[in-house]
Amino acid sequence: MGKRRFIDLSIAIEDGLPSDPPDMIPKIHYIDHRAGAEMMKQFFPGIQQADLPQGLGWAAEKVELSTHSGTHLDAPYHYHPTMDQGKRALTIDEIPLEWCYGPGVVLDFRHKGDGERITVEDVKQALERIPHSLQEGEVVLIMTGADRFWGKPEYLLKGAGMTRESTLWILDHGIRVVGTDAWSWDRPLPYIAKEYQQTRDPSIIWEAHFAGIERGYLHIEKLCNLDQLPAEGFIFCCFPVKIKGASAGWIRAVAIVDEEEDRN
């Protein structure tokens, strides 16, 4: 049996990073061991600091964040109340776990400019370069290079984005889960907003997300390290935290790559 390598594809949730809109930036309050010692006195009446190892107690954190903070999996309910042309949209706690584990495929679109569309033809060409034919149950990951700007305000403007047509084309192959290293599966929102102001065409608004109304699917946003993966031949897992009735859940996205042992 070859050696198995685990590659972390998740960004860390950090306090105050400006890579989200202001009302979505995570806030983390750290309770250190000295503060934890004071907290423990509430649970163990009568204890003194001298009763604790070196006078120190437990450490803990209080976190304020959106379900869309950090690397997360969007459920169909995020896009619309219905999916699959009229069925009730699934929330994150209702997602079948088998959807969140399977063979992964990475499509490289780092040559595309920020805010550009990833079309059906672009997807076909990326698959031909590998070469690879999509199979039911695979997880398709879109590499835009946007993760290099994580932690900076410009992250919100980086990367190309999917369209309604290219999203549906991938889903037509029996794909349930897709992902991107950018902030959104769609093009960056400021580019869409600017184009809408110029054209007043409502079909471009959140078009790749709204594709889920027609065909229910899940997508991952804010992945990283996709450049460390082979284009195919790895297992991908992305089990979400089970939040009742929620539109998304945080994940620890991991790729598992089996490598041949060096017998020399």
C-alpha positions as CSV (number, residue, x, y, z in Angstrom):
1,M,0.0,0.0,0.0
2,G,1.3,3.5,-0.9
3,K,1.8,6.4,1.4
4,R,-1.3,8.5,2.1
5,R,-1.0,12.3,2.1
6,F,-3.6,14.6,3.6
7,I,-3.8,18.2,2.2
8,D,-5.6,20.9,4.1
9,L,-7.7,22.9,1.7
10,S,-9.3,25.1,4.4
11,I,-8.5,28.7,5.4
12,A,-8.4,29.4,9.2
13,I,-11.1,31.5,10.8
14,E,-9.2,34.5,12.2
15,D,-10.2,37.5,14.2
16,G,-10.7,40.7,12.2
17,L,-9.4,39.8,8.8
18,P,-10.8,42.2,6.2
19,S,-11.5,39.5,3.5
20,D,-15.3,39.6,4.1
21,P,-17.8,42.5,4.0
22,P,-17.7,44.4,7.4
23,D,-20.8,42.7,8.9
24,M,-19.3,39.2,8.1
25,I,-15.8,39.6,9.5
26,P,-15.3,37.0,12.3
27,K,-14.7,38.2,15.9
28,I,-12.9,35.9,18.3
29,H,-12.6,36.6,22.0
30,Y,-9.8,34.6,23.5
31,I,-10.0,33.6,27.2
32,D,-6.5,32.7,28.3
33,H,-5.5,30.4,31.1
34,R,-5.5,33.1,33.8
35,A,-9.0,34.3,32.8
36,G,-10.0,30.6,32.7
37,A,-8.8,30.2,36.3
38,E,-11.3,32.9,37.4
39,M,-14.0,31.2,35.3
40,M,-13.4,27.9,37.0
41,K,-14.2,29.4,40.4
42,Q,-17.8,29.7,39.2
43,F,-17.9,25.9,38.6
44,F,-15.9,24.8,41.7
45,P,-17.0,27.0,44.7
46,G,-14.3,27.5,47.2
47,I,-11.3,26.7,45.1
48,Q,-8.3,29.0,45.3
49,Q,-5.9,29.9,42.5
50,A,-3.3,27.9,44.4
51,D,-5.4,24.7,43.9
52,L,-4.8,24.9,40.2
53,P,-1.6,23.8,38.3
54,Q,0.6,26.9,38.4
55,G,-2.5,28.9,39.2
56,L,-3.8,28.4,35.7
57,G,-7.2,27.2,34.5
58,W,-8.7,26.3,31.2
59,A,-8.5,28.2,27.9
60,A,-11.6,28.9,25.8
61,E,-12.8,31.2,23.0
62,K,-16.1,32.9,22.2
63,V,-16.7,33.3,18.4
64,E,-19.0,35.5,16.5
65,L,-19.2,34.6,12.8
66,S,-21.5,34.0,9.9
67,T,-22.2,30.4,8.7
68,H,-20.5,31.7,5.5
69,S,-17.3,32.7,7.3
70,G,-14.2,30.7,6.5
71,T,-14.2,27.7,4.2
72,H,-17.8,26.6,4.1
73,L,-20.4,24.5,2.2
74,D,-23.5,26.3,0.9
75,A,-26.7,24.3,1.0
76,P,-29.4,24.7,-1.6
77,Y,-31.5,26.7,0.9
78,H,-28.9,29.5,0.7
79,Y,-29.9,30.1,-3.0
80,H,-33.7,29.9,-2.7
81,P,-36.5,28.2,-0.7
82,T,-36.9,25.7,-3.5
83,M,-34.7,23.5,-5.6
84,D,-35.1,20.9,-8.4
85,Q,-37.9,23.0,-10.0
86,G,-40.2,23.3,-7.0
87,K,-39.0,20.9,-4.3
88,R,-38.2,22.3,-0.8
89,A,-34.6,23.3,-0.7
90,L,-32.4,21.3,1.7
91,T,-30.7,23.0,4.6
92,I,-27.2,22.1,5.7
93,D,-28.3,19.6,8.3
94,E,-30.2,17.7,5.7
95,I,-27.4,17.1,3.3
96,P,-26.6,13.4,2.6
97,L,-23.1,12.8,4.0
98,E,-22.3,10.6,0.9
99,W,-22.4,13.8,-1.2
100,C,-19.5,15.2,0.8
101,Y,-17.0,12.5,0.1
102,G,-15.8,11.3,-3.3
103,P,-13.2,11.6,-6.1
104,G,-12.0,15.1,-6.7
105,V,-11.1,16.9,-9.9
106,V,-9.3,20.3,-10.1
107,L,-9.9,22.6,-13.0
108,D,-7.3,25.3,-13.5
109,F,-8.6,28.8,-14.4
110,R,-5.8,30.9,-13.1
111,H,-5.3,32.3,-16.6
112,K,-8.7,34.0,-16.4
113,G,-8.8,37.6,-15.3
114,D,-10.5,38.8,-12.1
115,G,-14.3,39.1,-12.7
116,E,-14.3,37.1,-15.9
117,R,-16.9,34.4,-16.7
118,I,-15.9,30.7,-16.7
119,T,-18.1,29.5,-19.6
120,V,-19.1,26.0,-20.6
121,E,-16.4,26.1,-23.3
122,D,-13.8,27.1,-20.7
123,V,-14.8,24.0,-18.5
124,K,-14.7,21.7,-21.5
125,Q,-11.2,22.9,-22.4
126,A,-10.0,22.6,-18.8
127,L,-11.2,19.0,-18.8
128,E,-9.5,18.3,-22.1
129,R,-6.1,19.6,-20.8
130,I,-6.1,17.0,-18.0
131,P,-7.6,15.0,-19.8
132,H,-10.7,13.9,-17.9
133,S,-14.3,13.1,-18.4
134,L,-16.6,14.0,-15.5
135,Q,-18.2,11.1,-13.6
136,E,-21.2,10.9,-11.3
137,G,-20.4,11.6,-7.7
138,E,-17.1,13.5,-8.3
139,V,-16.4,16.8,-6.6
140,V,-15.3,19.5,-9.1
141,L,-13.0,22.2,-7.7
142,I,-12.4,25.5,-9.5
143,M,-8.9,27.0,-9.1
144,T,-8.8,30.7,-9.8
145,G,-5.8,31.7,-7.7
146,A,-7.9,34.0,-5.5
147,D,-6.7,32.3,-2.3
148,R,-3.3,34.1,-2.6
149,F,-5.1,37.2,-1.5
150,W,-6.8,35.8,1.5
151,G,-6.5,38.1,4.5
152,K,-6.5,41.2,2.3
153,P,-9.4,43.5,1.3
154,E,-8.8,42.8,-2.4
155,Y,-9.7,39.1,-1.9
156,L,-13.3,40.2,-2.5
157,L,-12.4,41.3,-6.0
158,K,-10.2,38.3,-7.0
159,G,-10.9,35.4,-9.3
160,A,-13.0,34.4,-12.2
161,G,-16.5,33.1,-11.5
162,M,-19.0,30.5,-12.8
163,T,-22.1,31.2,-14.9
164,R,-25.5,29.7,-14.7
165,E,-24.8,27.7,-17.9
166,S,-21.4,26.4,-16.8
167,T,-22.7,25.4,-13.4
168,L,-25.7,23.5,-14.9
169,W,-23.4,21.8,-17.5
170,I,-21.2,20.4,-14.6
171,L,-24.3,19.3,-12.7
172,D,-25.7,17.5,-15.8
173,H,-22.9,14.9,-15.2
174,G,-24.2,13.8,-11.9
175,I,-22.1,16.2,-9.8
176,R,-23.7,17.3,-6.5
177,V,-20.8,19.2,-4.9
178,V,-18.4,21.8,-6.4
179,G,-16.1,24.4,-5.0
180,T,-13.9,27.4,-5.5
181,D,-10.9,29.1,-3.9
182,A,-12.6,32.5,-4.4
183,W,-15.0,34.3,-2.1
184,S,-18.0,33.4,-4.3
185,W,-18.9,30.6,-6.7
186,D,-20.3,33.5,-8.9
187,R,-18.1,36.2,-10.2
188,P,-17.0,38.7,-7.5
189,L,-20.1,40.7,-6.6
190,P,-18.8,44.2,-7.4
191,Y,-18.2,43.1,-11.0
192,I,-21.7,41.8,-11.3
193,A,-23.1,45.0,-9.7
194,K,-21.2,47.2,-12.1
195,E,-22.4,45.3,-15.1
196,Y,-26.0,45.3,-13.9
197,Q,-25.8,49.1,-13.5
198,Q,-24.7,49.3,-17.1
199,T,-27.1,46.8,-18.7
200,R,-30.0,46.4,-16.2
201,D,-30.0,42.7,-17.2
202,P,-31.3,40.8,-14.1
203,S,-30.2,37.4,-15.5
204,I,-26.6,38.1,-14.5
205,I,-27.4,38.6,-10.8
206,W,-26.1,35.7,-8.7
207,E,-26.7,33.5,-11.7
208,A,-24.5,30.6,-10.7
209,H,-26.1,30.4,-7.2
210,F,-29.6,30.8,-8.7
211,A,-28.9,27.8,-10.9
212,G,-29.7,25.8,-7.8
213,I,-33.4,26.7,-8.2
214,E,-33.4,24.5,-11.3
215,R,-31.1,21.8,-10.0
216,G,-30.2,21.4,-6.4
217,Y,-26.5,21.4,-5.6
218,L,-23.9,22.4,-3.0
219,H,-20.9,24.6,-3.5
220,I,-17.8,25.3,-1.3
221,E,-16.4,28.8,-1.1
222,K,-13.0,30.0,0.2
223,L,-10.9,26.9,-0.4
224,C,-7.1,27.2,-0.6
225,N,-4.0,25.2,-1.6
226,L,-5.7,23.7,-4.7
227,D,-2.3,24.2,-6.5
228,Q,-0.9,21.4,-4.2
229,L,-3.3,18.9,-5.7
230,P,-3.1,16.7,-8.8
231,A,-5.8,17.4,-11.4
232,E,-7.4,14.1,-10.5
233,G,-6.7,10.9,-8.6
234,F,-7.5,12.1,-5.0
235,I,-10.3,11.7,-2.6
236,F,-12.0,14.9,-1.3
237,C,-14.1,15.3,1.9
238,C,-16.0,18.3,3.1
239,F,-18.4,17.3,5.9
240,P,-20.3,20.4,7.2
241,V,-21.0,21.3,10.9
242,K,-24.6,20.3,11.5
243,I,-26.5,23.6,12.1
244,K,-30.2,23.1,12.3
245,G,-32.1,24.8,9.5
246,A,-29.0,26.7,8.3
247,S,-28.0,27.9,4.8
248,A,-24.4,26.8,5.2
249,G,-22.0,25.0,7.5
250,W,-18.3,25.4,8.2
251,I,-16.1,22.5,6.8
252,R,-12.5,21.3,7.2
253,A,-12.0,20.5,3.5
254,V,-9.3,17.8,3.0
255,A,-7.9,16.0,0.0
256,I,-6.4,12.5,0.5
257,V,-3.8,11.6,-2.0
258,D,-2.4,8.1,-2.3
259,E,1.3,8.1,-3.3
260,E,3.5,5.2,-4.4
261,E,6.1,4.3,-1.9
262,D,9.7,4.8,-2.9
263,R,11.2,1.3,-2.9
264,N,14.7,2.4,-3.7
